[in-house]
Amino acid sequence: MAYQVQLKILGDLEKELVESGTLITKEYVKGRANMYEHPAVKAYNKTTDSANRTASTLMKVITSLDRLQ
């Protein structure tokens, strides 16, 4: 996944979390509501980890190219 796409996804997920909050309510058969972590939190954390690894790899490539000059 391209780094710019990862950043776009992070932006979208952050917007969703700001608008909706980090907790959601699910209602069950008898009308009881339970609080759960918003699924976007897990997706945000996973995408952040991936973006950080991508940035680290890009920095290694840039550094190695700099050494070749």
HELIX and SHEET records of a PDB file:
HELIX    1   1 TYR A    3  SER A   20  1                                  18    
HELIX    2   2 PRO A   39  LEU A   68  1                                  30    
SHEET    1   A 2 LEU A  23  GLU A  27  0                                        
SHEET    2   A 2 ALA A  33  GLU A  37 -1                                        
END                                                                             
